[in-house]
Amino acid sequence: MMSSHQLADELRRVATTQVSDITRAVKEGQKSIALNEVRDMARRLSLLADAFDPKSAVEKAEPQDGAQAA
């Protein structure tokens, strides 16, 4: 599990690099690249959340309220 300091450092790094890439793509009119960067940022933030709170990753993997696994 990550410490809160490690999480803060990683959040700063992700925010700085991803937002910079998104801004550049938008300014250059490259919508598909900007959207890919947004998706990548969402994926990275989700992974960070799972690393900070491993229980949430397990809960996501388990079927919800009687839902059956495919």
Secondary structure, DSSP 8 states (H G I E B T S, - for coil): ---HHHHHHHHHHHHHHHHHHHHHHHHTT-HHHHHHHHHHHHHHHHHHHHHH-HHHHHHHHS--TT----
